[in-house]
């Protein structure tokens, strides 16, 4: 799935929401010229909030073409590249997706952090690394009373895709994610009358977020991310708010040992090859 540079941001956001994607390659005659991410959409929405005062003006501000906000140049890999090279590119460039091109530069596909997590999460063999070793304890949180525009501003400034929502008693009530923001844009574009424009985060947040234990093997965290289709898990057995994300898993394993990271993914690849 791809878009052209003339496509509007809101059109791309609707496509991301519909297909549950976070990245869309931007193509011109089969050649990749940029990459649009959910983070780019959030940044655009933040700018629109800063300059708009009504739903119609906000949506109008999101009608600008993708070429104004897409990332370029794009980091690519080829079909024959090994997992080690792929992981190193993800880590070195701090990316969530890489395009796959052939020898003449035509786009043949895309590989994302979610794909790598899927490889790690399919196996049941423990990796031997606990969630506590890779999780992030320094998490920005918001309250259900925060305005959507305030949350979007934080997500844009901090470059994060999710914000845990915490009640007055410190209990986590839900998580606001980039997926929720894409859903918000789609609902605004659809003219949903029940949605209060720039209402409270409680309107949008996902309640009962998926969790994992701090002592669980990282393989278990990857499995839950894969099964529930989420990019991050809250830690449910520690005080405060901690989180482990797809990026934490891949980067953390690679930091411990690139060989360990690759081995955790290769197990499933080799199993699939034997089955075939």
N, C-alpha and C positions, 0 to 999 in steps of 0.2 A: 504494500500500500504506500503510495507516494503522492506528492502534491507538486504543483508548479509554483514559481515565484510570484505569479499574479494572483494566486488564490488568497482570499482574505484570511486574517487571523481567526475571525469568528467561524469561518467555514472549516478551517483546519481544526479548531477546537471542537466543533460538532463531530467531525470525523473521528478525532481521538476518543471522544466520549462514547460514540457509537461502537467503535471497534476495540475499546479498552486498550489503546496504545498510548505510550508516552513520548514516542519519537516518530517523526515522519521525514524521510529523505525528500529533499527538494530537487526535482529533476528537470533537465532541459535536453530534449532529444536523447533520452536514455542515459545521459551523463549527470552525475551528482554535482550540484553546485552549492548545496547547503544542507543544513539539518535543522529542523524545527522541533523543539522539545516542549513538554508541558511547562517547564520553567520559563521558557520564552513567552508562552501564553500568559503565565502569571505576571511576568514583568510588564507585559503590555497592558494587562488589566489594571495593574497598579498605577501605571501612567494615566490610564483612562480615568480611574477614580480621582486622581489628583487634579484632573482638568475638566471633569464632567459633574453634573449635578442631577441628572435625571436618567432613567433607564434608556430612553431613546438616544440621548447624547452619548451614553456609555457604549451602547451597541454601535453607534455611528463611528466612535473612536476605534472600535475593533474591526472596522471594515478596511483598514489599511492593508496593503499587500504584505505577504510573508517576507518578501525580500528586504523589508525594512528592519526585521528583527531576527531573521535566521542566522545561525552560526556558520561561519566559513573561515578558512578552508576546512574541508571535512576529512577526518582521519578514516582511512579505509584499510581493509584486510582483503586477502585473496583466499580462494577456496582451499588452496594447499597450505596455508599458514597453520602452524601448530598451535595448540592451546596455550603454550607458554608465551608465544609471541602475542597472542590475542589478549591474554591476561595482562601482560606488561603494558600494552597500549592502553587498556582500560585504566590501569593504575597511573601511568605516567601522564596521561592527558586528562585524568579525572573526568571520564565520560560515562554516560549511561548507555551508549549505543555506538556501534561501528558499522559502516556500510561494507558490504562484500561486493567486490568488483572483479571482472575478468581481466584478461591480459590487455584488452584494448580500452579498459576503463568503463565499460558498461556495467550498470548496477545489476547484480544478480540476487541480492537479498540484504538482510540486516541481521546482526547479532547483538543482543542486549544483555545487560546484567541479569535480567529475568531469565534469559536462556541459560546462563551459567548457573544460576540458582536452581533451575530445573534439573540440571545435570547433577548437582550436589544433592538435591533433595529426593531424588528418585530412589537412591540406594538406602538400605537400612543399616549398613555397616557403620559403626561409630567412627568418627574421624579422630577422636581423642582430644578435642579442644572444646572447653566449656564456653557457653554463651557469655559468661562473666568476663572472659578474656578478651572478647571482641566488642562488647556492647558499649554504647555511648551513655555516660552518666550526666553529661552537661547538656540538658535538653531545655529548650525554650518552651514554655507552656502558655496557654491562654485560658480565659474563662468563658463560659457559655454566653456571658453578656458582652463580650468583645464584638464590635461591629465587623462585618465581613471585610470591609475596606481596611480596617486595622490589621486583620489577620493576613490579608493579601500583602499589605505593606511589609509585614514581618517576614513572610515567606520569600518575598522578593529581595529584601535587604540581607537576610541571613542565608539565602540560597538553599532553602530546605523545602522538601515536598510534603512534610506533615508536621502538624502542631498538636500535641496532646491537649485536651481540654480538661481543666481541673476545677472542681467545685470548691466552695468556701472551706470545706473540711479537708482539702488536700486530696480527695479521692478523684481518680481519673474517671471522667464521665463519657469520654469519647475521643475521637481523633479527627481533626480536619486535615484532609489530604488534597493533593493536586487533583485527584479524581473527583472529589467533592466540588472543587472549584470549577472544573470542566462541566460538571452537572449543573452548577449554578448558572454558568453562561448559557447552557442549552435551555434551561428553564426561563431565563430572561428573554432569550430570542424567541421562545415559544409563547411569550406573553402570559405566562402562568399567573393568574390573578391571586392565587393563595400565597405567592412568594413576595414577602416584603422587601422592597428594594433597599439594599445596604442594611438589612436586618441583622439580628444577632447570629453569632456563630451557631447557636443551638438549632437554628433552622437547617443547617447544612451538615453538621458534623455526623460522622458515623459512630453510632452508639455501640457498646459492647465490642470494643476492638479485640482483635486476635492477640493472644499473649503466649509467652514461653517462659520457662523457669531459668534462673541464672545458672543453675547447675546442669541444665540440659546440654547434651552434645549439640554442637553447631549444626550437625546433620539434621537434628530434629527441628531446629529453627528454619533451615532451608526447606524442609518438607512442608512445614506449616505455611510458609510463604507461598510455596508452589500450589498447595491444595486450595488455600483460601484466596489466592490471587492478589496478595498484598505485598508491598515492598518493604514493610517494616512491622516489627512486633514489639509490643510493650512487655517489660519484664514484670511478672506478677508476684514475685516473692521477695521484693526488696522495698525498703522505705524510699519515699521520693518517687521520681519519675525517671526511668531508664528505658532505652530503646536500642534495638538492633535492627539494622537495615540490610538490604541486599549489598549495598556498597561496603558496609562494615564487614560483612562476611567475606566477600571476595578480596578486599584490600587487606583485611586482618589475616586471612590465611596466607596470602601472598607475602605479607610482611614477615610472618613466621618462617615461611619457606615456600618459594615458588614451586618447588617440587611437591610439597604437601598440597598446595592449592590445585595443581594440575592433576595430581593423583586422585583427589577427591572427586574430580569431574570425569577422569578417564575411566574409572571403575564402571560407571553406567554406560559410557560409550562402548567399552569393550564387551560388556554384557549384551548390549543391543546388537553388536556385530556378530557375536556368537549365535544369537537367536536367529538372525537373518541367514 
